[in-house]
């Protein structure tokens, strides 16, 4: 049986996970009457909620005497570490592009990575049944993008398929939806025809690069990768090597698996060219090579782009520590972060002078916020600081990371958006009409200027704006960018908030808490209208006299408090503030809780 290994690459929401659903259904992986969730590969709860792919996953289908291993990769540049790993396992790429939007920033990012690995793309123009779809224009834009990225002649002669993944139809012709009996299988025919068979050494010594890790409660750590040379057998004694460091050690393969549909299937042997998974070696790491005992022969380790943003994770030392979380200590947090670093190759974790504080660096705001959200769902409790860019020092001075930002926006809102980006030191690169009253504008913006930009952008465009960004390059420091212009309202005593106290404060700013909320000294309860911080008493009760009854407080009408999402709370933070993250709550607080201590620091 011949093997084909292919990755599906695309911008966020261009339909690659839906395309995989259609392939699984039409190749008989699911029974005709089986109830199957949409976007079956986005199995992680966070992926389903956000509608994005975060973790790379692989499936295998049998079609016309071929085993086709298909890997679904993330479209977000923040998860570029996942993309880098996967591209070392495949020999071709399905490039899925929306028939209306065309190539977008993450299309460019993932395609560039594929070209660097020498892969030739098969272009799938998806969603051709959308209103205003222009497949011919999109194909031309893909060609122009490939030229810009330095593709060779073979990569420029790409085959094109037109598809509606949602309808389960594809064809080399544009009138696919009119064809009777049309299905998604022409794309599989294209994979067999255009993706080369894996280059392998069938009779050579064992060589397999570990590109992904999984975990099973019964068998422990599971390593995944493609067998490049020879074969790997269950129960085999092996040696683990690394191309960049001498960490050679022996081990033994316990359970060995191959892939069929969505499942791992136990097997005795996996031959070169196929993707295998094995258990039995708890210490194995991504980037290491599995070799025969008598033939250490490491493959080049995976190279991943360096992080661009960093933030502090620290033990929650607030008065409410331990109320909601199960894992609170520095040992718990340290072990969890180091465990994440082993599988999340684009993440960096550094210990600091304080045993309770860790510096965590990632590829972007989304990359870090997904880690924070995952940890809080695992019942961890901790504090995080405001994200900061990772700077470089060169001969010409200080350099900072820049992002390539693309926005689609109604013309009526363009002026407000241009002003926002100008304040953040952004430079306009191009402006193109998109339909009747929309424009697509491209910018270069310092990465720190985009922290928290998304919520402001949606507010300014009344929800009609669409934005995407991807890391571009390191460039000269652009100077100070105006931060939050308003101070915080800070509770000065512990207690439960009262309607009476909050009603008196409403004209002073925007409140983040409603009545009956427990607060502690140093906790941020709102945003002040003025630039300075304001200490307030939100637990103040109305004095009862002959003229005023205590119950009349209940009739006070309050404006609903502003509810901040995780990303909005991180973006709100000032340099002297933390976000307290627990399984049930997100609380903003000052780094120094005591009012007098803060006054001393301010004077100094």
C-alpha positions in Angstrom: 0.0 0.0 0.0 1.4 3.4 -1.0 1.5 6.3 1.5 0.9 10.0 1.0 1.5 12.5 3.8 -0.1 16.0 3.4 -0.8 19.0 5.6 -3.9 21.2 5.3 -2.8 24.8 5.7 -5.0 27.9 5.7 -5.9 31.2 7.3 -8.3 31.1 10.3 -11.9 30.2 9.4 -11.2 29.4 5.7 -12.7 25.9 6.2 -9.9 23.4 6.4 -11.3 21.6 9.5 -14.7 21.4 7.7 -12.9 20.0 4.7 -11.4 17.3 6.8 -14.9 16.5 8.2 -16.2 16.0 4.6 -13.2 13.7 3.7 -13.8 11.6 6.8 -17.5 11.2 6.1 -17.0 10.3 2.4 -14.2 7.8 2.9 -16.3 5.7 5.2 -14.6 6.6 8.5 -18.1 7.3 9.9 -21.2 5.2 9.3 -24.0 6.8 7.2 -26.3 7.0 10.3 -23.6 8.0 12.8 -24.1 11.3 14.6 -20.9 13.3 14.1 -20.2 16.8 15.5 -19.1 19.5 13.0 -15.4 20.4 13.0 -14.7 17.0 14.6 -10.9 17.7 14.7 -11.4 20.8 16.9 -12.0 18.6 19.9 -10.5 20.9 22.5 -13.1 22.9 24.4 -11.2 26.2 23.7 -11.0 25.4 20.0 -14.8 24.9 19.8 -15.5 28.1 21.8 -13.1 30.3 19.7 -13.7 28.6 16.4 -10.0 28.1 15.8 -7.5 25.3 15.6 -4.9 25.5 18.3 -3.3 22.0 18.3 -2.2 20.2 15.2 -3.9 16.8 14.8 -3.6 14.0 12.3 -6.0 11.5 10.7 -5.5 8.7 8.1 -7.9 7.6 5.4 -7.7 4.6 3.0 -8.5 5.5 -0.6 -7.8 3.6 -3.8 -5.0 1.4 -2.3 -3.4 4.4 -0.7 -3.1 5.4 2.9 -3.4 9.2 3.1 -2.2 10.8 6.4 -3.8 14.3 6.7 -2.6 16.7 9.3 -4.8 19.7 10.3 -2.6 22.6 11.3 -3.4 25.9 13.1 -3.9 29.0 11.0 -2.9 31.5 13.7 0.7 32.6 13.7 0.6 32.5 17.5 0.6 28.7 17.1 3.5 28.7 14.6 5.3 26.1 16.7 2.6 23.6 15.9 2.9 24.4 12.2 6.7 24.0 12.2 6.5 20.6 13.8 3.9 19.3 11.4 5.6 20.4 8.2 8.5 18.1 9.0 6.1 15.1 8.7 4.6 15.7 5.3 5.5 15.9 1.6 2.8 18.2 0.3 0.3 20.8 1.3 -3.4 21.5 0.7 -3.7 25.3 0.7 -7.3 26.2 1.5 -8.3 29.7 0.5 -11.7 31.5 0.9 -13.3 32.3 -2.5 -14.3 35.8 -1.2 -11.5 36.8 1.2 -8.5 35.3 -0.8 -5.1 35.0 0.8 -4.9 36.6 4.3 -2.1 37.2 6.8 -2.0 33.7 8.3 -2.3 32.2 4.7 0.9 34.0 4.0 2.6 32.9 7.3 1.7 29.2 6.9 2.5 29.1 3.2 5.9 30.7 3.7 6.7 27.9 6.2 5.6 25.3 3.7 7.7 26.8 0.9 10.7 26.9 3.3 10.2 23.1 3.8 10.2 22.6 0.0 6.5 21.6 -0.2 4.5 22.2 -3.4 0.9 23.4 -2.7 -2.4 22.1 -4.1 -4.7 25.1 -4.0 -8.3 24.5 -2.8 -10.6 27.5 -3.4 -13.2 26.9 -0.8 -16.7 28.4 -0.1 -17.4 29.1 -3.8 -21.1 29.1 -3.0 -20.6 32.3 -0.9 -22.2 35.5 -2.2 -19.6 37.7 -4.1 -17.2 34.8 -4.5 -14.5 35.5 -7.1 -12.5 32.2 -7.6 -10.4 33.6 -10.6 -9.3 36.6 -8.6 -8.4 34.5 -5.6 -6.2 32.1 -7.8 -4.4 35.1 -9.2 -3.8 36.5 -5.7 -2.4 33.1 -4.6 0.0 33.1 -7.6 1.1 36.7 -6.8 1.7 35.7 -3.1 3.8 32.6 -4.1 5.9 34.9 -6.4 6.3 37.4 -3.5 7.4 34.5 -1.2 10.0 33.3 -3.7 8.4 30.1 -4.9 10.2 28.0 -7.5 8.8 27.1 -10.9 7.4 23.8 -9.7 5.6 25.4 -6.7 4.1 28.1 -9.1 2.5 25.4 -11.3 0.0 24.5 -8.7 -3.1 22.5 -9.4 -6.4 24.1 -8.4 -9.6 22.6 -7.0 -12.8 24.4 -6.3 -14.9 23.3 -3.3 -17.7 23.8 -1.0 -16.5 21.9 2.1 -19.8 22.5 3.9 -21.7 20.8 1.0 -19.1 18.1 0.6 -18.3 18.9 -3.0 -15.1 19.6 -5.0 -13.9 19.6 -8.6 -11.2 20.8 -10.9 -13.9 22.9 -12.6 -15.7 25.9 -11.1 -19.3 24.6 -11.7 -18.9 21.9 -9.0 -22.1 22.8 -7.3 -24.2 22.2 -10.5 -22.7 18.7 -11.0 -25.0 15.9 -10.1 -23.3 13.3 -7.8 -20.4 15.7 -7.0 -18.4 14.8 -3.9 -15.1 15.8 -2.1 -13.1 12.8 -3.4 -11.5 14.7 -6.4 -9.3 16.4 -3.8 -8.0 12.9 -2.7 -7.4 12.0 -6.3 -5.3 15.2 -6.5 -3.3 14.3 -3.4 -2.4 10.9 -4.9 -1.5 12.5 -8.3 0.4 15.6 -7.1 1.9 14.9 -3.7 5.1 12.8 -4.0 5.5 9.6 -2.1 7.7 10.0 1.0 11.4 9.7 0.4 12.5 6.9 2.6 15.3 4.3 3.1 13.2 1.1 3.4 16.1 -1.2 4.4 18.1 1.4 6.3 18.6 1.7 10.1 15.7 3.1 12.2 15.3 6.9 12.1 12.2 8.7 13.4 12.0 12.4 14.4 9.6 13.0 17.4 7.4 15.9 16.3 4.4 15.8 18.7 3.6 14.5 22.2 0.3 13.2 23.6 -0.7 11.8 26.9 -2.9 8.8 27.9 -4.0 8.0 31.4 -3.3 4.3 30.9 0.0 4.2 29.0 1.5 7.6 29.9 3.4 9.8 27.4 2.9 9.0 23.7 5.4 10.3 21.1 4.4 10.9 17.4 6.5 11.2 14.3 7.2 10.0 10.8 9.5 7.0 10.3 12.2 8.2 7.8 14.3 5.1 7.6 13.9 1.4 8.4 11.0 0.3 10.6 10.0 0.6 14.2 8.7 -2.5 16.2 6.7 -3.0 19.4 9.1 -4.0 22.2 12.2 -2.8 20.3 15.2 -1.5 22.2 16.2 1.9 20.8 18.5 4.9 21.5 17.3 8.5 21.7 19.6 11.1 20.1 19.5 14.9 19.4 21.3 16.8 16.6 22.2 19.8 18.8 23.1 18.3 22.2 24.4 15.0 23.6 21.5 13.6 25.6 21.7 10.1 24.2 20.0 7.4 26.3 18.5 4.0 25.8 14.8 3.1 25.9 12.3 0.5 24.9 9.1 0.8 22.8 6.1 -0.4 24.8 2.9 0.1 22.8 3.2 1.0 19.1 0.4 2.6 17.1 -0.5 3.6 13.6 -3.5 5.9 12.6 -6.8 4.9 11.0 -9.5 7.5 10.7 -9.4 9.5 13.9 -8.1 6.6 16.0 -4.7 5.3 17.1 -4.6 1.6 16.3 -2.2 -0.8 18.1 0.2 -2.5 15.6 3.4 -4.6 15.7 5.4 -2.7 13.1 5.3 0.6 11.3 7.4 0.9 8.1 9.3 4.0 6.8 7.1 6.7 5.2 4.2 6.2 7.6 3.4 8.2 10.8 3.8 6.2 14.0 3.1 6.8 17.7 4.6 4.9 20.7 4.5 4.8 24.5 7.0 3.5 27.0 9.6 6.4 27.2 8.4 9.1 29.6 11.5 11.3 29.1 11.2 11.6 25.3 11.0 15.2 23.9 10.0 16.9 20.7 13.0 17.3 18.4 14.7 14.1 19.5 15.4 11.2 17.1 14.6 7.5 17.7 17.4 5.3 16.3 18.5 1.7 16.4 20.7 0.8 19.4 23.8 0.1 17.1 23.2 3.1 14.8 22.8 6.6 16.4 21.8 8.9 13.5 20.0 12.1 14.6 17.8 14.1 12.2 18.1 17.9 12.4 16.0 19.2 15.3 12.9 21.3 14.7 13.6 25.1 14.4 10.8 27.4 15.7 10.5 31.2 15.5 11.5 32.9 18.7 8.8 34.4 21.1 7.9 38.1 20.7 5.9 38.8 23.9 6.6 38.0 27.6 4.7 38.2 30.8 5.1 37.3 34.5 3.2 34.4 36.0 3.4 34.4 39.8 1.8 32.9 42.9 -1.5 34.6 44.0 -0.7 36.3 47.3 -4.0 38.1 47.6 -6.4 37.8 50.5 -8.7 35.5 48.4 -6.0 33.0 47.6 -7.1 29.4 47.8 -10.8 30.1 47.8 -11.5 28.7 44.3 -8.4 27.0 42.9 -6.8 23.6 43.8 -3.3 24.3 42.6 -1.8 27.5 44.2 1.8 27.0 45.2 4.9 27.9 43.3 5.7 24.2 42.9 2.4 23.6 41.3 2.7 26.5 38.9 6.4 25.7 38.1 5.6 22.1 37.3 2.7 23.0 35.1 4.6 25.6 33.1 7.6 23.4 32.6 5.3 20.6 31.4 3.7 23.0 28.9 7.1 24.0 27.7 7.9 20.4 26.7 5.0 20.1 24.3 4.4 23.8 23.4 7.7 24.3 21.5 7.1 28.0 20.8 6.8 28.8 24.5 9.8 29.8 26.8 9.6 29.5 30.6 12.4 31.1 32.8 12.8 31.1 36.5 13.5 34.5 38.1 15.2 35.7 41.3 12.0 35.1 43.2 10.9 31.4 43.6 7.3 32.5 43.3 7.7 34.3 40.0 8.2 32.9 36.4 8.8 34.7 33.1 6.7 33.1 30.3 7.3 34.2 26.7 5.2 33.3 23.7 4.4 34.1 20.1 1.7 36.6 20.8 -1.2 37.7 23.0 -3.5 34.8 21.8 -0.7 32.2 22.4 -0.3 33.4 26.1 -4.1 33.9 26.8 -4.9 30.3 25.6 -2.3 29.0 28.1 -3.8 31.1 30.9 -7.4 30.0 30.1 -6.3 26.3 29.9 -4.6 26.5 33.3 -7.6 28.1 35.0 -9.8 25.4 33.6 -7.4 22.9 35.2 -8.1 24.6 38.5 -4.9 26.5 38.8 -4.8 29.9 40.6 -2.2 32.5 39.9 -1.5 36.1 38.9 -0.2 37.5 35.6 1.3 40.8 34.6 0.9 43.1 31.6 2.5 41.6 28.4 5.7 43.3 27.2 7.5 43.0 23.8 10.8 41.1 23.8 13.4 43.7 22.6 16.6 43.1 20.8 19.8 45.1 20.9 21.7 45.6 17.6 24.4 47.9 16.3 21.8 50.4 15.3 20.1 50.5 18.7 17.0 48.9 20.3 14.7 46.8 18.0 11.2 45.7 18.7 8.8 43.1 17.0 6.4 44.4 14.4 3.2 42.9 13.2 1.6 42.8 9.8 -2.0 43.9 10.4 -4.8 43.5 7.9 -8.2 45.0 8.5 -11.5 44.8 6.5 -13.7 47.7 7.5 -16.7 49.7 6.3 -15.6 53.0 4.7 -17.6 55.0 7.2 -15.4 53.7 10.1 -12.0 54.0 8.3 -11.1 57.4 9.7 -11.6 56.4 13.3 -9.6 53.2 12.8 -6.7 55.1 11.0 -6.5 57.4 14.0 -6.4 54.5 16.4 -3.6 52.8 14.5 -1.7 56.1 14.1 -1.7 56.5 17.9 -0.1 53.1 18.1 2.7 54.0 15.6 1.3 52.0 12.8 2.2 52.7 9.1 -0.2 52.2 6.2 1.2 49.7 3.6 -1.8 49.4 1.2 -5.5 50.1 0.8 -7.8 48.2 -1.6 -11.6 48.3 -2.2 -13.5 45.2 -1.1 -17.0 45.0 -2.4 -19.3 48.0 -2.5 -18.5 49.9 0.7 -15.7 48.0 2.4 -11.9 48.5 2.3 -9.0 46.2 3.1 -6.1 48.1 4.6 -2.7 46.7 5.5 -0.4 48.2 8.2 2.9 47.6 10.0 2.4 48.1 13.7 4.7 47.5 16.7 3.5 44.3 18.5 3.0 46.3 21.8 0.6 48.6 20.0 -1.8 45.7 19.3 -2.1 44.5 22.9 -5.8 45.1 23.7 -6.4 46.6 20.3 -9.0 44.1 19.2 -11.8 45.1 21.6 -11.3 48.9 20.9 -11.3 48.1 17.2 -14.6 46.2 17.4 -16.2 49.1 19.5 -15.1 51.7 17.0 -16.4 49.7 14.0 -19.6 48.8 15.8 -18.7 45.1 15.3 -18.4 45.3 11.5 -14.6 45.4 11.4 -12.5 42.2 10.8 -8.8 42.2 11.8 -5.9 39.7 11.5 -2.2 40.1 12.2 0.9 38.1 12.0 4.6 38.6 13.0 6.5 40.6 10.4 10.0 41.4 11.5 12.1 43.2 14.1 12.6 46.9 13.5 13.9 50.1 15.2 12.1 51.1 18.5 9.3 53.6 17.6 9.2 55.4 20.9 6.5 55.6 23.5 3.0 54.6 22.6 0.2 56.2 24.7 -1.1 53.7 27.3 -4.4 53.7 29.1 -5.2 57.3 29.8 -7.5 56.6 32.8 -6.6 55.6 36.3 -8.1 52.8 38.4 -10.6 52.8 41.2 -9.1 50.8 44.0 -11.0 49.4 47.0 -9.4 50.5 50.3 -11.2 48.1 52.7 -12.4 44.6 52.6 -16.1 43.7 52.6 -19.1 43.2 50.2 -20.0 46.0 47.8 -23.2 47.9 48.5 -25.6 49.6 46.1 -25.4 52.8 48.2 -21.6 53.0 47.8 -21.6 52.1 44.1 -24.3 54.6 43.3 -22.2 57.4 44.7 -19.2 56.3 42.6 -21.0 55.9 39.2 -20.3 59.5 38.2 -16.6 59.0 39.0 -16.0 56.4 36.3 -16.9 52.9 35.0 -17.5 50.1 37.6 -16.2 46.5 37.1 -18.2 45.1 40.1 -21.9 45.0 41.0 -23.5 45.0 44.5 -22.8 42.1 46.8 -19.3 41.4 45.4 -16.6 40.5 47.9 -13.6 42.9 47.6 -10.3 43.4 49.4 -7.9 46.3 49.8 -5.9 46.9 46.6 -8.4 45.2 44.4 -9.4 47.3 41.3 -13.2 47.8 41.2 -13.5 50.3 38.3 -11.9 52.7 35.9 -11.5 56.4 37.0 -12.6 59.2 34.7 -9.3 60.9 35.4 -5.7 59.9 34.8 -4.9 59.3 38.5 -5.7 56.2 40.6 -8.6 56.8 43.1 -9.0 54.9 46.4 -12.6 54.3 47.1 -14.8 52.6 49.7 -17.2 50.4 47.8 -18.4 48.5 51.0 -19.8 51.7 52.7 -23.2 51.2 54.2 -25.8 53.9 54.6 -26.2 55.1 58.2 -29.7 54.4 59.5 -31.5 57.3 61.2 -35.1 58.3 62.0 -35.2 59.9 58.5 -33.6 57.0 56.5 -34.5 53.3 56.6 -31.9 50.7 55.7 -34.2 49.0 53.3 -34.6 52.0 51.0 -31.1 51.2 49.6 -32.7 48.3 47.6 -34.5 50.7 45.2 -31.2 52.2 43.8 -30.9 51.7 40.1 -27.3 51.0 39.0 -25.7 50.8 35.5 -24.7 47.2 34.9 -20.9 46.8 35.6 -18.5 46.3 32.7 -17.6 42.6 32.4 -14.1 42.1 31.1 -13.1 39.0 29.2 -9.7 37.5 29.8 -8.1 39.3 26.8 -9.7 42.6 27.8 -8.5 42.3 31.4 -4.9 41.6 30.3 -5.1 44.6 27.9 -6.4 46.8 30.8 -3.4 46.2 33.1 -1.0 49.0 33.9 2.7 48.3 34.7 1.9 48.2 38.5 -1.1 45.9 38.3 -1.8 42.2 38.1 -4.6 40.0 36.9 -5.7 37.4 39.5 -6.8 34.3 37.6 -8.8 31.6 39.3 -11.1 28.8 38.0 -14.2 31.0 38.7 -13.0 34.7 38.7 -10.8 37.2 37.0 -9.9 40.0 39.4 -7.8 43.1 38.7 -5.5 44.2 41.5 -2.5 46.4 42.3 0.8 44.6 42.6 1.3 46.3 46.0 -2.0 45.9 47.8 -1.5 48.3 50.8 -2.6 51.9 50.2 0.2 53.4 52.4 2.9 51.2 50.7 1.7 52.4 47.3 1.8 56.1 48.4 5.4 55.6 49.6 6.4 54.0 46.2 4.7 56.9 44.4 6.6 59.5 46.4 9.9 57.7 45.9 
